[in-house]
Each structure stands twice: as structure tokens, then as C-alpha cells.
Amino acid sequence: MSARREVEKLLALIQQSAYAALDEYEKSGAPTPCLDSLIPHPLDHQVNTVHLRKIIRNLEGACDQLCSTLAPPTHTIANVSIYAGQVVETDKYLSAHKITTGHA
């Protein structure tokens, strides 16, 4: 498969996953969150969000793969290094405030 075809498949998966996530928000009756919103996320306290989490996991994976495919390797390595440091700090914050994320 050509690189262009792989990118097109990733773009299709990203679009499909994004629309599926929007559908889940509509089904739950919760508003789709906005980036500039200062209110808590509408689904933070809902228990049954397994399907949405799976959709988001697919979306994140496809986005990461697309960026890794198109970006120079040094850019990807730098981002992973920075992200790893942020995860450690975020985990410390969440643990200190007894916040659970719903995923391992």
C-alpha cells in the first residue's frame, strides 16, 4: 500500500471516530465540549462511557499514527520525550487529588 493510501485510510478513521464521538455525546444528552469552555467536562461524572472511551482511543491512535507518519522522526521523538515527562507530572497531580481517569 502506498504512503498516500495509508494517510487517506488514517484520515478516514479520524473522521469516522470524530463523528462517532459526536454521536455518543448526542445519545448521552450531554453537550459536546468546547475547547474554550471553563466548565467541567459534561461526561466526567458519568459511569457508562466505555463506548466513548473506545472511540476516543481509536481517534487518538489514528491521530498519533498520522503525525508519526508525516512528521520527521526527530520531531516525533522530541514530542514523545516531552509527553512522557508530562504524563509523569499529570499522574502525580491526579494521584494527589484522588482523581481517576477511567483508564489504565
N, C-alpha and C positions, 0 to 999 in steps of 0.2 A: 504494500500500500504506500502511496506517495505521501510525503510530508504534508502537502496541501490537503489531501483527503483526510489524514489524521486530524489536522486542525479543524477541518469542516465538521468531522464527527464530534470533536470536543465542543465546538460551538453549538452544535445541535443539542448535545447533552446538557450544556449550561442553560440554554433556552428552555428546554423541556423541564429541567429541575426548577428553574426560577418560576415558571408558570405553575408547576405542581405545588410549590411552596405558597404562592398566592392563593391557589385553590384551598389549601389547608387553612389559611387564615380566614377565608370566606366561610368555610364549613364550621369553623370554631366560633364564628361571630365576633372574633377579635379584630380590631383594625390592623391593617398592615403597618408596621412601624416605619417611621420616617427617620432618616439619618440625623436630622436636626432636632429630634424630639428630646425633651428633658424628662419625660415621664418614664416610669418603669416599663419594661417590655411587656406587652399585653399577655404573653404566654409564660412569663416567668413562674407563675404560681399554679399553672395548670399541670395536672398529673399525667394525663394521657397524651403526650406529644411524641410518642415513639415514631410514628409515621413521618412527622415533620422532621425529626432529627435524622432519620434515614435519608430523606430528600436533601437536607442541608449537607449531610456527609458526602453524598454524590456530587452536589454542586461544588463544595469545597475541593474535592478531589479533582474534578474536571478543570476547575479554575487553576489549581496548583499545577496540574499537568500541562495545561495550555501555556502558562507563564514559563514553566521549565523548558518547554519545547521551543518557545520563541525567544527567550532571553539568552544572552551569553552566559555560559556556565559560571563565570566568576560572579556575575550578578546574582544568580541563584544561590551560590554557596554563601555569599555575603548575607543575603536575606535569611537563609536558614540559620546561620550563626546568630544573627540578631534576634530572630524569632525564638530560638532556643533559650536565650537569656530572658526574653520577655515571659516565656512560659514558666520558668522557674519563679520569677518575681510574682506573676499572676497567681500561681499555685500557692505561694506563701500568703498572699493577700486573702485569697479565698479561704484558706485554712484558718487564718487568724480571725476572720469574720464569720466562720462557720457557714459559708455559702457553698451549696452543692450545685454542680453544673448539669447533672443528669447524664453524664457520660464519663467513661473511664479514660 
